[in-house]
Every structure is written in C-alpha cells, then in structure tokens.
Amino acid sequence: MRDGISGWKKNGYETVSKVELLNDLINVNKIDFAAHCVDQPTAAKLPNATFVDFRDKEKYDQGHLAEGNHVDYSDMFSKPMMEELNKSNSLIIIHDVPEVAGVIAATLKLMEYPDVYILKQ
C-alpha cells in the first residue's frame, strides 16, 4: 500500500507483530546478494541448477534460455509455482529488473530456499 503499514491498518487489514519475522528479515538483509549474482556458464555448473524466469509472459516469449522455467512474477506464490521449485535445487532467478530479482531472491531465502542466485544480465 502507498501509505505503508498505517495505510494497511487504516483499511482494516490485519497485521502481525512477531519478533521472529523481523529477525528473519534482518538476517536476509545481511546476505550479500551481489555475491550471489552469477553468469550463465557458472550457473549451469551449480548442483541441480534450475533457471526460473520471472519476467512476464510477453518478455519470456520474445526470448529466453532454453532451460528456463517460466513463472510469471504475479504467480510467484501460487501453489503450482511453489510445487515446481524444489528446495534441493540451486535456483537461478531471471528478471530484467535487478531490484525485482533481488526481492524475489530475498523472498525465497525467507522461505528457506538454501541456494538462490541471480542471473547476471
């Protein structure tokens, strides 16, 4: 929401105050995601490398890696997407906006995906 947490509360949405969630977020922010940016040849050598392309369908259809799995960013938390991503794989995030790729990577780390990387553009 544009007004942040106060706007969320003002519109009647529930909020949860848990120190554990704050600590998890702090710990994820300590991760140096720049160190987790990899080029395609390096990514392909990772154990159980899974390329996940989070761009919209139109951009994906215009050109993508042959081994890339498409998941539209708007479907990121859908049950089929969550079932497709295996926590034992090295997930390589593909998105053309670095900030969005970082948010996706941080979210997956919060969801306890151990090996998350961002493909360098």
C-alpha positions as CSV (number, residue, x, y, z in Angstrom):
1,M,0.0,0.0,0.0
2,R,1.1,3.5,-0.7
3,D,0.7,4.5,3.0
4,G,2.7,1.5,4.3
5,I,1.7,-0.2,7.5
6,S,-0.5,2.6,8.7
7,G,-2.5,2.5,5.4
8,W,-2.8,-1.2,5.7
9,K,-4.2,-0.9,9.3
10,K,-6.5,2.0,8.3
11,N,-8.1,-0.1,5.6
12,G,-8.8,-2.8,8.1
13,Y,-6.2,-5.4,7.2
14,E,-4.7,-7.5,9.9
15,T,-1.1,-7.1,10.9
16,V,1.1,-9.5,12.8
17,S,3.8,-8.4,15.2
18,K,6.3,-11.2,15.6
19,V,9.9,-10.6,16.6
20,E,10.8,-13.7,14.7
21,L,9.6,-12.3,11.4
22,L,11.6,-9.1,12.0
23,N,14.7,-11.1,12.8
24,D,14.3,-13.2,9.7
25,L,14.0,-10.1,7.6
26,I,17.1,-8.6,9.2
27,N,19.1,-11.8,8.6
28,V,18.1,-11.8,4.9
29,N,19.2,-8.2,4.5
30,K,22.6,-9.3,5.8
31,I,23.0,-11.5,2.7
32,D,25.3,-10.0,0.1
33,F,23.1,-10.7,-3.0
34,A,25.8,-9.2,-5.2
35,A,27.9,-12.2,-4.3
36,H,25.0,-14.4,-5.4
37,C,24.9,-12.9,-9.0
38,V,26.2,-15.5,-11.4
39,D,26.7,-15.6,-15.2
40,Q,25.1,-18.3,-17.2
41,P,28.2,-20.7,-17.5
42,T,28.8,-20.5,-13.8
43,A,25.1,-21.0,-13.0
44,A,24.9,-24.1,-15.3
45,K,27.7,-25.7,-13.2
46,L,25.7,-25.4,-9.9
47,P,24.3,-28.6,-8.4
48,N,20.8,-29.2,-9.7
49,A,20.7,-25.8,-11.4
50,T,17.1,-24.6,-12.1
51,F,16.7,-21.4,-14.1
52,V,13.4,-19.7,-13.2
53,D,12.4,-16.8,-15.4
54,F,10.1,-14.4,-13.5
55,R,9.5,-12.0,-16.4
56,D,6.1,-11.5,-17.8
57,K,4.9,-14.0,-20.5
58,E,5.4,-11.5,-23.3
59,K,9.0,-10.8,-22.5
60,Y,9.6,-14.5,-21.9
61,D,8.1,-15.4,-25.3
62,Q,10.3,-12.8,-27.0
63,G,13.4,-14.7,-25.9
64,H,14.5,-16.9,-23.0
65,L,17.0,-19.5,-22.1
66,A,16.1,-23.0,-23.4
67,E,16.5,-24.4,-19.9
68,G,14.5,-21.6,-18.3
69,N,11.2,-22.3,-16.5
70,H,8.7,-19.5,-16.8
71,V,6.8,-18.3,-13.7
72,D,5.1,-15.0,-14.1
73,Y,6.0,-12.7,-11.1
74,S,2.3,-12.3,-10.4
75,D,2.0,-16.0,-9.8
76,M,5.1,-16.3,-7.6
77,F,3.2,-17.6,-4.6
78,S,0.8,-19.8,-6.4
79,K,0.6,-23.5,-5.3
80,P,1.8,-24.8,-8.7
81,M,4.8,-22.5,-8.7
82,M,5.7,-23.5,-5.1
83,E,5.4,-27.2,-6.0
84,E,7.6,-26.7,-9.1
85,L,10.5,-25.1,-7.1
86,N,12.5,-27.7,-5.2
87,K,14.5,-26.7,-2.2
88,S,17.2,-29.1,-3.1
89,N,17.9,-27.3,-6.4
90,S,20.1,-24.3,-7.0
91,L,17.6,-21.7,-8.1
92,I,18.8,-19.1,-10.6
93,I,16.5,-16.1,-10.7
94,I,16.0,-14.4,-14.1
95,H,14.4,-11.0,-14.3
96,D,15.3,-7.9,-16.3
97,V,14.9,-5.5,-13.3
98,P,17.7,-6.1,-10.8
99,E,15.7,-4.8,-7.9
100,V,12.8,-7.2,-8.6
101,A,15.3,-10.1,-8.9
102,G,16.7,-9.1,-5.5
103,V,13.2,-9.0,-3.9
104,I,12.4,-12.5,-5.4
105,A,15.7,-13.8,-4.1
106,A,15.2,-12.4,-0.7
107,T,11.7,-13.7,-0.5
108,L,12.8,-17.2,-1.5
109,K,15.6,-17.0,1.2
110,L,12.9,-16.1,3.8
111,M,11.0,-19.2,2.6
112,E,14.1,-21.2,3.4
113,Y,15.3,-22.0,-0.1
114,P,19.0,-22.5,0.6
115,D,20.6,-21.9,-2.8
116,V,19.3,-18.9,-4.5
117,Y,21.2,-17.0,-7.2
118,I,20.5,-14.1,-9.6
119,L,21.5,-14.4,-13.2
120,K,23.6,-11.5,-14.4
121,Q,22.2,-9.7,-17.4
